[in-house]
Amino acid sequence: MVSRLDAMRGQRLQAAMKHAGVSGQELAEVAAVSPGVVTGWRKGAEIRCRHLMLICPYLDISIDHLVAGVDTAPTAEVQLVRHFRTLDSRTGVAVLKLIKNLAPSV
């Protein structure tokens, strides 16, 4: 029989919540579940796919990490794109010019 509880998953969720400064109530609101459901998740209860797709981006972690403990750290390129997307348009244009000057063959 497969257990639906995974204490390590619960620990990973708790660590991600702490790192992100997210309360159980806040995560419950994000996932549209009761705070009691989040408490269950924190104890290692199974998290449905639709909830994983809401809470993982909110906590800035991968589904792989939360579910299986597989660390899929973003590559430098992914991190660069994430940061670039936060720039205002004027700064973005300046960054693009800088990159073109650094790598003219691209």
C-alpha positions in Angstrom: 0.0 0.0 0.0 1.3 3.4 -0.9 1.2 6.0 1.8 -0.4 9.4 0.9 1.8 11.0 3.5 5.3 12.2 2.7 6.9 13.9 5.7 9.8 15.1 3.6 7.4 16.8 1.1 5.8 18.5 4.1 9.2 19.7 5.4 10.1 21.0 1.9 6.8 22.9 1.8 7.3 24.4 5.3 10.9 25.5 4.3 9.6 27.1 1.1 6.9 28.9 3.0 9.3 30.2 5.6 11.8 31.3 3.0 9.1 33.1 1.1 7.5 34.6 4.2 4.1 33.0 3.4 1.7 32.0 6.1 -0.6 29.0 5.9 -3.6 31.3 5.6 -2.0 33.1 2.7 -1.1 29.9 0.9 -4.7 28.6 1.5 -6.0 31.7 -0.2 -3.6 31.3 -3.2 -4.7 27.7 -3.7 -8.4 28.3 -2.8 -8.4 25.7 -0.1 -9.0 25.9 3.6 -6.2 26.5 6.1 -6.8 23.0 7.3 -5.8 21.6 3.9 -2.5 23.5 4.1 -1.9 22.2 7.5 -2.3 18.7 6.1 0.1 19.5 3.3 2.6 20.7 5.9 2.3 17.3 7.6 3.0 15.6 4.3 -0.5 15.0 2.8 -0.7 14.6 -0.9 -1.1 17.9 -2.9 -3.2 17.8 -6.0 -1.7 18.8 -9.3 -4.0 21.8 -9.7 -2.8 23.1 -6.3 0.8 22.4 -7.1 0.5 24.6 -10.2 -0.7 27.5 -8.0 1.5 27.2 -5.0 4.9 26.4 -6.5 5.2 29.5 -8.6 3.9 31.6 -5.7 6.6 30.1 -3.5 9.1 30.4 -6.3 10.0 26.7 -6.2 9.7 24.0 -8.8 7.1 21.3 -8.6 9.9 18.7 -8.9 11.5 20.1 -5.8 8.4 20.1 -3.7 7.1 16.7 -4.8 10.3 14.7 -5.1 13.1 16.8 -3.6 14.8 17.1 -7.0 16.6 20.4 -7.1 16.2 21.9 -10.6 17.9 25.2 -10.0 17.3 27.7 -12.8 20.1 28.1 -15.2 21.9 31.5 -15.4 20.0 32.1 -18.6 16.6 31.5 -16.9 17.6 33.8 -14.0 18.7 36.5 -16.4 15.4 36.4 -18.3 13.4 36.5 -15.0 15.3 39.6 -13.9 15.0 41.2 -17.4 11.3 40.8 -17.2 11.1 42.9 -14.1 12.9 45.9 -15.8 11.0 48.9 -17.1 11.2 49.4 -20.8 13.9 52.1 -20.8 16.2 50.0 -18.7 15.4 46.9 -20.8 16.5 48.7 -23.9 19.8 49.9 -22.2 20.5 46.3 -21.1 19.9 45.0 -24.6 22.3 47.5 -26.0 24.9 46.5 -23.4 24.5 42.9 -24.3 24.9 43.6 -28.0 28.1 45.5 -27.4 29.5 42.7 -25.3 28.6 40.0 -27.8 28.5 41.6 -31.2 28.5 38.2 -33.1 25.1 37.2 -31.8 
